[in-house]
């Protein structure tokens, strides 16, 4: 999936759930961490999961129409 997104020219960032502080929301912390380290909002933020946590790819956009139209750039 990530290779296909790269072929489409989507910018990507990731985070490691191993670095996640205790007591925080993975969705909030992970996305914020990836954006902070990337210095911008990428098209995709992914993580490879962890013990008891499944891997996830988040395709970002202002709304569903923007996300659906990303492949047309």
N, C-alpha and C positions, 0 to 999 in steps of 0.2 A: 504494500500500500504506500509506504513512504517513498519507494523508488518511483512509483507511478506519479505521485504528487510532485516529486522532484522533476520528472520528465515534463510535467505541465508547467514548470517554472514557479511553483509555490515556494515562498520562503518558509523556512522551518526553524524551530527552536525546541529545546527539550529541557526536562529537568529530571532529577533522580529522586525517587521516593525515599531512598536511603538518607538523603540530606534533609528530609522534612522534619521540622521541629515538632515536638509532641504538643498536642492540644490545639492544633490548627487544622483548618479545612484544606484537604489536598487540592481541591479545585481552586480555591482562592490563593493559597500559598504558591502552588506549582505554577499557575499561570502568571502571577505577579513576578515570581522569581525568574521565569524564562524571559519575560518581557524586559525586566530590569537588566539581565545579563546581555540580552540581544541589543538593547538600546532602542528598540522600536517594536511595534506590534507585528508579528509575522502572520502569514496566512495560516500556518499550522503550528500547534504546540502538542508535543507528544511525550509520553513517558512509557517506559518498558515494563511497568508494573513492579510487583514485589511480592513478598510472602502474603498471601491472602488478598492481594490487590491485582486486578487484571490490568493489562496494558491498555492504553487509550490514546486515540488521536482526536484532537479537537480542531475542527476547521472553523476559523474565526471570520466574522463579518458583522456589519452593523445590523443586518436582518437576513432572513432566509433567502430573499431575492439576490442579495449581494453574494452570499455564499454559493448559491446555485449558479450564478453567472461567472464565478472565478475562472472556470475552465476556458472561457471565451476571450481572455486577455491576449 
